Amino acid sequence: MSSPPPDRSPGPPPAVVPARAGPFRRRFGLLADADFRSLYVASIASHAGGQVATLGIPLVAVLMLQASELEVGLLSMAAQLALLVLGLPAGAWVDRASRRRVMILSNLGQAAVVALIPLAWWADALAIWQLYLVALLRGVTGLFFNVAYQSYLPHLVGRDNLLEGNTKLEGARSVAQVAGPGLAGQLVQAATAVGALIGSLVMVVVSVLVLGRIRDREPARRGARDTRLRHEIGEGLRFVLGHRLLRPIAACSGTFNLFWAAYLAMFVVFLARGLDLSGGAIGVVMMVGGAGGIVGLFVNRRIVGRLGQGPTLWVTPVLVGLFALLVPLTRPGPTVWIAALGQLLAIASMIVYNVTQVTFRQGLTPDRLLGRMSATMRFLVWGTMPFGALLGGVLGQWLGPRTALLVSAVGVSFSAVPVLLSPLRRMRELPVLPAEDDTAEEDTADRSGVGEPSTR
């Protein structure tokens, strides 16, 4: 007799892998559950399609439209503008809707948007302003997908399994980060950067089909439509900004993303013009860097166990900046692999940071606030990225891509300062919201029902 599926009631769920479970369940954990497995596969397809487009669109600008450094920076900025305009209301809207349905509609929207570039190219009408428009609309669809994606996980697996769920989903994203750029590079070599975007479209459609196979349906959230949108947005802001542990995480992540966006805006430009790499070689470098996500997942538990959860949140941003410095220090020639190694180690450190802080945020937040918490955090920490992308473009145009990368990497390391100045720097174990308080009316840290964490 097969073991029952995981309990998805609001209360504390039983362990997904009970003692009486068969070998398959014991070995594969959450992946033994068909619904989580569908989310896992869909996330690989969606993130891989996104990675192909993320590389393909700048390459269309650099290789086919001969865009300047500033134009590439503006293109990267356009991709992030949705966070400033829709970042806060997106969470309230997601909390009112079926999060699974939001993910499906977001992916369909992304596929339709990406299709505009090949159509314009075939019509011999492609211009840089069209890339700006596509990047902006992709940012909108990506915002809603990611808010719904992170808010859906606690419902699907239960709070007791969040660490395993986040680790496996980060693994899926890491697989996409490895496969996506490599595939994009090869598609660019074989069929131009526009051809690569067709591959992106196909992968996103696959994600939609797999998400449609999830059988679990979320319970209706009663009363969600009875309050004003402004009140719901304010509730999410008060929860995040009023919490003494979420505030420094938001400040650290926001500063990190400001400089990381500047770094990424010039990364492809530096590889193409500073190191004179072809589209295929750029794809390989990014594929090696993406493998850092898998490395990060393997070392995550060991690093957190050695340092503690709180110290991990300031050590890892410092490491990301230091490893990222290896890229602009690379010169054309065989030493290009130093850049790939630097990117691998930087992304590995970033994954450790992300798994730690996202799991903490989800475990600390009541279910009814998950979408708003996620959207508020994204607004605060990703809302800096448009300015970072513009900063990268300006620095690249003024000082050159290499110097822009150097300045950005140093800035990333300094993003750890807010955590260093907070109680998090010594907390080996971070607090988790008790399951019975999941539906309570918490607005601030003082009323969150969270006890003092261990500082052992």
SVG drawing of the C-alpha trace seen along z (x, -y; Angstrom):
<svg xmlns="http://www.w3.org/2000/svg" viewBox="-16 -59 62 61">
<polyline fill="none" stroke="black" stroke-width="0.4" points="0.0,0.0 1.5,-3.4 1.9,-6.0 -0.5,-9.0 0.4,-12.3 1.6,-15.2 -0.9,-17.0 -1.6,-20.5 -3.9,-21.7 -3.1,-25.1 -1.8,-23.2 1.6,-21.6 1.9,-18.9 3.4,-15.5 6.8,-14.8 6.7,-14.1 8.9,-11.1 7.5,-9.1 9.3,-6.2 7.1,-3.6 7.7,-5.1 9.1,-3.0 12.7,-3.3 11.6,-5.7 10.1,-8.1 13.0,-7.9 15.5,-8.6 13.8,-11.3 11.8,-13.1 9.5,-15.8 10.2,-14.6 8.2,-11.5 5.1,-13.8 3.6,-14.2 2.5,-17.8 5.8,-19.0 7.6,-17.1 5.4,-18.9 6.4,-22.3 10.0,-21.2 10.0,-20.3 8.0,-23.4 10.5,-25.6 13.4,-24.0 11.7,-24.7 10.6,-28.2 14.0,-29.3 15.9,-27.7 13.7,-29.6 14.2,-32.8 18.0,-32.2 18.1,-31.7 16.1,-35.0 18.3,-36.8 21.4,-36.0 19.7,-36.2 18.2,-39.7 21.4,-41.5 23.2,-39.5 20.7,-40.7 21.5,-44.3 25.3,-43.8 25.9,-41.6 23.0,-42.4 22.1,-46.1 25.6,-47.2 24.2,-48.8 26.5,-51.0 27.3,-50.3 24.7,-52.8 22.1,-51.3 22.8,-47.9 22.5,-49.3 19.2,-50.9 18.0,-47.6 18.9,-45.9 17.1,-48.7 14.0,-48.2 13.9,-44.6 13.7,-45.7 11.3,-48.6 8.2,-46.5 9.5,-46.0 9.3,-49.8 5.9,-50.2 4.1,-47.0 6.3,-45.5 4.0,-46.3 0.5,-45.8 1.7,-42.5 1.8,-40.9 -1.7,-41.9 -3.1,-40.8 -1.3,-37.4 -2.8,-37.0 -6.2,-37.4 -5.8,-34.9 -4.9,-31.3 -1.1,-31.3 -0.9,-28.4 -3.1,-30.1 -0.9,-33.3 2.2,-31.2 0.5,-29.7 -0.7,-33.1 2.6,-34.7 4.5,-32.1 2.0,-32.4 2.5,-36.2 6.3,-35.7 6.1,-33.4 3.9,-35.9 6.3,-38.8 9.5,-37.0 7.8,-36.0 7.7,-39.7 11.5,-39.8 11.7,-37.0 8.6,-38.5 10.2,-41.9 13.4,-40.5 11.7,-38.5 9.8,-41.7 13.2,-43.5 11.9,-46.0 13.8,-45.2 15.0,-48.3 16.5,-48.9 13.3,-50.4 11.5,-47.1 14.1,-45.3 13.3,-47.9 9.6,-47.1 10.1,-43.3 12.5,-43.6 9.9,-45.7 7.0,-43.3 9.2,-40.3 9.9,-42.0 6.1,-42.3 5.4,-38.6 8.5,-37.5 7.5,-39.6 4.1,-37.9 5.5,-34.5 8.2,-34.8 5.9,-36.3 3.3,-33.5 6.1,-30.9 7.5,-31.7 4.1,-32.2 2.8,-28.8 5.5,-26.6 4.4,-26.8 0.9,-25.7 2.2,-22.9 4.7,-21.3 3.9,-22.7 6.2,-24.8 8.1,-21.8 9.4,-21.0 10.3,-24.5 14.1,-24.1 14.0,-20.9 11.5,-22.5 13.6,-25.7 16.8,-23.7 15.3,-21.5 13.7,-24.4 17.0,-26.3 18.6,-23.2 16.1,-23.4 17.0,-27.0 20.7,-26.1 20.2,-23.4 18.5,-26.0 21.4,-28.4 23.8,-25.8 21.8,-24.5 20.1,-27.8 23.2,-29.9 25.0,-27.0 22.0,-26.2 21.6,-29.9 25.2,-30.1 24.9,-27.1 21.6,-28.4 23.2,-31.8 26.1,-30.1 23.7,-27.9 20.7,-30.2 21.7,-33.7 20.5,-35.4 17.0,-35.7 16.9,-31.9 17.9,-31.4 14.8,-33.3 12.6,-30.8 14.1,-28.1 13.3,-30.2 9.6,-30.4 9.4,-26.7 10.7,-26.0 8.3,-28.5 5.4,-26.8 6.6,-23.4 6.5,-24.9 2.9,-26.0 1.9,-22.5 3.6,-20.9 2.1,-23.4 -1.3,-22.4 -0.7,-18.9 -0.7,-20.0 -3.8,-18.6 -3.6,-20.4 -5.9,-23.4 -5.5,-26.2 -8.4,-26.9 -10.3,-30.1 -8.8,-33.0 -11.9,-34.4 -12.2,-38.1 -9.2,-38.8 -11.4,-41.0 -13.2,-42.8 -10.3,-45.2 -8.8,-48.0 -5.7,-47.3 -3.9,-50.2 -4.6,-48.7 -3.3,-45.3 -0.1,-46.8 0.4,-48.8 0.0,-45.7 2.8,-44.0 5.1,-47.0 4.4,-47.3 5.2,-43.6 8.5,-43.8 9.7,-47.2 8.5,-46.8 10.4,-43.6 13.9,-44.0 15.2,-41.0 13.6,-41.4 14.7,-45.1 18.5,-44.4 17.9,-41.5 16.0,-43.9 18.7,-46.5 21.5,-44.0 19.7,-42.4 18.7,-45.8 22.3,-47.1 23.6,-43.8 21.1,-43.9 22.0,-47.5 25.6,-46.7 24.9,-43.2 22.6,-44.7 25.3,-47.1 27.7,-44.2 25.4,-42.1 24.6,-45.0 28.3,-45.0 29.0,-41.3 28.0,-40.2 29.5,-43.4 32.8,-42.8 32.9,-39.1 32.1,-40.1 34.2,-43.3 36.8,-43.1 37.6,-39.4 36.6,-39.2 34.5,-36.0 32.0,-34.6 28.4,-34.0 29.1,-30.3 32.0,-31.0 30.0,-33.5 27.4,-30.8 30.0,-28.4 31.4,-30.9 27.9,-31.6 27.1,-27.9 30.2,-27.3 29.2,-30.2 25.6,-28.8 27.1,-25.5 27.9,-27.5 24.3,-27.2 24.6,-23.4 27.9,-23.8 26.1,-26.2 23.3,-23.7 25.8,-21.0 27.8,-23.1 24.8,-25.0 24.1,-22.9 27.7,-22.5 28.4,-26.3 25.2,-27.1 26.0,-24.4 29.6,-25.7 28.8,-29.4 25.2,-29.5 22.3,-31.0 22.8,-34.6 26.6,-34.8 25.9,-33.2 23.8,-36.2 26.8,-38.6 29.7,-36.3 28.2,-35.2 27.7,-38.7 31.3,-39.5 32.4,-36.3 30.2,-37.1 31.9,-40.5 35.4,-39.0 34.9,-36.2 33.2,-38.5 36.5,-40.6 38.1,-37.7 36.1,-38.5 37.4,-42.1 40.9,-41.0 40.9,-38.5 42.7,-39.3 42.0,-38.0 43.4,-34.6 43.6,-31.3 43.0,-33.0 39.4,-33.5 38.6,-30.5 39.5,-32.6 36.4,-34.7 34.3,-31.5 35.7,-30.3 35.0,-33.6 31.4,-33.6 31.0,-30.0 32.2,-30.8 30.2,-34.1 27.0,-32.3 27.6,-29.4 27.9,-32.0 24.8,-33.8 22.8,-30.5 23.8,-29.9 22.6,-33.4 19.3,-33.0 18.3,-29.7 19.0,-30.8 17.2,-34.1 14.2,-33.0 13.6,-30.0 13.7,-32.3 11.3,-34.8 8.8,-32.1 8.9,-30.4 8.4,-33.7 5.4,-34.9 1.7,-34.0 0.2,-32.3 -2.3,-35.2 0.7,-37.6 3.1,-35.5 2.3,-37.1 2.6,-40.6 5.7,-39.8 7.3,-38.3 6.2,-41.3 7.3,-43.8 10.7,-42.2 11.0,-42.1 10.0,-45.8 12.6,-46.8 15.4,-44.5 14.8,-44.2 13.6,-47.7 17.2,-48.9 18.1,-46.9 16.8,-49.4 19.1,-52.0 21.9,-49.5 21.5,-48.6 21.6,-52.3 24.6,-52.8 26.4,-49.9 25.6,-51.4 26.8,-54.9 30.0,-53.5 30.6,-51.3 30.1,-54.2 32.3,-56.5 35.1,-54.2 34.7,-51.1 33.1,-47.7 36.2,-46.4 36.2,-49.3 32.5,-49.2 32.7,-45.5 35.5,-46.3 33.4,-49.1 30.3,-46.9 32.0,-43.9 33.4,-46.0 29.9,-47.5 28.5,-43.9 30.9,-43.1 29.9,-46.2 26.2,-45.2 26.9,-43.0 27.1,-46.0 23.4,-46.2 23.5,-42.6 26.7,-43.1 25.1,-46.0 22.1,-43.9 21.4,-41.1 21.6,-38.7 25.4,-38.7 25.5,-36.4 22.3,-34.3 23.2,-30.7 19.5,-29.8 16.9,-32.1 13.3,-32.1 10.3,-30.4 6.6,-31.3 4.8,-28.6 2.3,-26.8 -0.6,-27.6 0.0,-31.3 -0.2,-31.0 -3.4,-32.9 -2.8,-35.4 -3.0,-39.1 0.7,-40.0 1.9,-43.4 5.2,-43.9 8.0,-41.9 6.8,-42.6 3.5,-40.8 4.8,-38.1 4.7,-35.3 8.4,-34.7 10.6,-34.0 14.2,-35.0 16.4,-32.9 19.4,-30.9 22.8,-32.6 24.7,-29.5"/>
</svg>
